[in-house]
């Protein structure tokens, strides 16, 4: 009985230490997503989003060709406070998808218009990822 408890305790420790860590722990890690882009290409957008730990504080969608999302880890308010000449809007993660986007900023709820929500994940999570682009610095 005592050896069974020890074995279970060891298995528990091993299991908790083996859990996969998200690729993007801090915004600067976005470049890791670009480096590992091939593991996300032609897969659902939700696969990529699972790898992002920091909160996405600002999102916009571009419906033109090619359609893409722009994710930022600073809020719209923080972006507005920065000088245009400063050009330090933090890391920009651009995620291009194959399917057309149904994104209209003006039709989004005012309180969450520029935020990525659970509803967005439901609506856009199955879009097929085509390309990742990362720009900027912290």
C-alpha positions in Angstrom: 0.0 0.0 0.0 2.8 2.4 0.9 4.7 1.7 -2.3 1.5 2.3 -4.3 1.1 5.7 -2.7 4.8 6.5 -3.5 4.3 5.4 -7.1 1.2 7.6 -7.5 3.0 10.6 -6.0 5.9 10.1 -8.4 3.5 9.8 -11.4 1.7 13.0 -10.2 4.9 15.0 -10.1 6.1 13.7 -13.5 2.7 14.5 -15.0 2.6 18.0 -13.7 6.1 18.7 -14.9 5.4 17.3 -18.4 2.6 19.6 -19.2 3.3 21.6 -22.4 4.2 25.2 -21.9 2.7 27.8 -24.2 5.1 29.0 -26.9 4.3 32.7 -26.3 4.9 33.4 -22.6 5.6 37.2 -23.1 4.9 39.4 -26.1 8.5 39.3 -27.3 8.1 35.5 -27.8 5.8 36.2 -30.8 8.9 35.7 -32.9 8.9 32.0 -31.8 5.5 31.7 -33.4 7.0 32.9 -36.7 9.9 30.6 -36.4 7.6 27.7 -35.8 5.0 28.9 -38.4 5.0 25.6 -40.3 3.3 23.7 -37.4 0.3 26.1 -37.6 -0.1 26.5 -41.4 -3.3 25.0 -42.8 -4.6 24.4 -39.3 -7.4 26.2 -37.4 -6.6 29.6 -35.9 -7.6 28.2 -32.5 -4.4 26.0 -32.5 -2.2 29.1 -32.7 -4.3 31.0 -30.1 -3.8 28.2 -27.6 0.0 28.9 -27.7 -0.5 32.5 -26.6 -0.4 33.2 -22.8 -0.4 37.0 -22.6 -3.8 38.7 -23.0 -4.6 40.0 -26.4 -5.6 43.6 -25.5 -6.3 44.9 -29.0 -7.4 43.2 -32.2 -8.5 44.3 -35.6 -9.6 42.4 -38.6 -8.9 43.3 -42.2 -11.5 42.0 -44.7 -9.6 43.0 -47.8 -7.4 40.4 -49.6 -5.5 38.9 -48.0 -7.7 38.7 -44.9 -5.9 38.9 -41.6 -6.1 39.7 -37.9 -3.8 42.1 -36.1 -3.2 41.2 -32.5 -1.5 43.5 -30.0 -0.6 43.0 -26.4 -1.2 46.6 -25.4 -4.7 48.2 -25.2 -6.2 50.7 -27.6 -5.9 53.4 -25.0 -2.1 52.7 -24.6 -1.7 52.8 -28.4 -3.6 56.2 -28.5 -1.3 57.6 -25.8 1.8 56.9 -27.7 3.1 59.4 -30.2 2.8 58.5 -33.9 6.5 59.4 -34.2 7.4 57.1 -31.3 6.5 54.1 -33.5 6.7 51.7 -30.5 3.3 50.2 -30.5 4.6 47.0 -29.0 4.7 43.6 -30.8 2.2 43.2 -33.6 1.2 39.7 -34.5 -0.5 39.4 -37.9 -2.3 36.2 -38.6 -3.4 35.7 -42.2 -6.3 33.3 -42.9 -7.6 31.6 -46.1 -11.2 32.3 -45.6 -12.9 35.8 -46.0 -13.4 37.6 -42.7 -16.8 38.9 -41.6 -15.3 41.6 -39.4 -17.0 45.0 -39.0 -15.6 47.1 -36.2 -18.7 49.4 -36.2 -21.1 46.5 -35.7 -19.1 45.1 -32.7 -20.3 45.9 -29.2 -18.8 49.2 -28.1 -17.3 47.8 -24.9 -15.5 45.0 -26.6 -15.0 46.4 -30.2 -11.2 46.2 -30.1 -10.9 43.1 -27.8 -10.6 39.5 -28.6 -13.5 37.7 -27.0 -14.7 34.1 -26.4 -17.4 34.9 -29.1 -14.6 35.8 -31.5 -12.9 32.5 -30.8 -16.2 30.7 -31.5 -16.8 32.6 -34.7 -13.2 32.7 -36.1 -11.4 29.8 -34.4 -11.9 27.4 -37.2 -10.5 29.7 -39.9 -7.5 28.2 -41.7 -4.2 29.9 -40.8 -2.2 30.7 -43.9 0.7 32.9 -42.7 2.1 34.6 -39.6 3.9 37.9 -39.5 5.5 39.6 -36.5 6.6 43.2 -36.3 7.8 45.6 -33.7 9.5 45.5 -30.4 8.6 46.1 -26.8 
